[in-house]
Amino acid sequence: MRRIRITLAYDGTAYHGWQVQPGLATIQGCLEEAVAGIEGRPVSVDSSGRTDAGVHAEAQVAAFHLDNRIPVENLLRALNQVLPRDIRVLDAREAAPDFHPRFQAAAKTYEYRIQRTPICPPFDRLYVYHFPYPLDEERFVRCARLFEGSHDFTCFAAADEKDALGASKVRTVWSSTVRREGSRLLFRVRGSGFLKHMVRNMTGVLVECGKGNLDEAAVRERLARPGAFLPGPAAPARGLFLLGVEYPTDPPSSPAPL
Amino acid sequence: MRRIRITLAYDGTAYHGWQVQPGLATIQGCLEEAVAGIEGRPVSVDSSGRTDAGVHAEAQVAAFHLDNRIPVENLLRALNQVLPRDIRVLDAREAAPDFHPRFQAAAKTYEYRIQRTPICPPFDRLYVYHFPYPLDEERFVRCARLFEGSHDFTCFAAADEKDALGASKVRTVWSSTVRREGSRLLFRVRGSGFLKHMVRNMTGVLVECGKGNLDEAAVRERLARPGAFLPGPAAPARGLFLLGVEYPTDPPSSPAPL
């Protein structure tokens, strides 16, 4: 049996996130339906991780088993033909039989996009967090660097994730940087893994820093005292993009556009 | 009574075009409802021209009468608060009592966007015509220049516009150019006025030229022999943007981002 690895982009606006939920449109649900149509039986599709409702991906990685002997180029075309236009398969290839996009991921990169113009262009409304209010962007940039390193990110995890006993909330963030691109503030973070809502909560805390409600000491405290603070506030899902996933076996800088 | 002029951007995807139609969502309908909410009585909103269902605008110009003495800055904010997020008022100002955005328009600029990558990025799907097939782009560029000048554009008008007796179909196109921007082919046309479906039909004919089905002589013939050819094929609405409208009384290069 083959193991197929795909890279896909999606606009999360219309979906209740990655994970299959009965009766709701999800990315995983659409993919499993599309692959099942080719395979002729139900197929389960794994990914590098769930994305929340409304979160987008420029290069999510997923994998599934396949008996069908269709060449990967044709598989890519066939999937894009049946998938809705807000989900696109960018790449399809043969993978090792034991390839798992979540357990073998070495790094993931997310970007959070904040629109700073007084009026949000209608064409960007689903892909940015429109924040036209005063913001100390220098402080935002400075505080973002504090996330770098290995920390217990309990204070940045979704409330329902905090209750999972035993699972470590320590993650390593290799880079956490902010740049201005035109009228947008782009917060990009690359790390070993991310807890549920982690990037949205990090962004929300940075916005509070920029507004003057929190400072560098407050961010440091949230990293040093896991569980001492309620997470968030979470920035809205629509500004968040999964940019790419890296695997140890991949050649450098491939396949995700990092 | 005041005359207010507004510049607005909209994502046409969810609308049945500019013009009010009973029971259907239209740009004009949304605006008239928003202005009526401020004025406390029905208000009719004029524009520089109708746009088709699915066509977008970066800077449409509209105008309406108002008794309410709300300052224009507050009016702009109030309108954006009640309008859906896919319609944004970019500018609001006092205009001459007889200002009419259609009858006084001196020039309009449209842009048609064609996506040339094999796979259409999901985030662009509503804002481009995805044409991944072979296309002689040099011929496309060359043929676009043939539209420049004053011509009878009957062969590029919507079929239902051809029957309007007496109205001249002569329009002047000052510039009609194409450029490649990354993976997109951008056809930009600036002229004295445009017939219904004219830019979409021009684009469709240029695509036929690029595909090798039509040549420069065929384009010239369509301009020289009004009514001798069926219009089109029309390129899809979603690739078309109204970029701006110019008025003789405006200072140069204002207010539209041309």
Interface residues (C-beta under 8 A of the other chain):
Chain A: A9 Y10 D11 H56 N80 R85 D86 I87 R88 V89 L90 I119 C120 P121 P122 F123 R125 Y127
Chain B: A9 Y10 D11 H56 N80 R85 D86 I87 R88 V89 L90 I119 C120 P121 P122 F123 R125 Y127
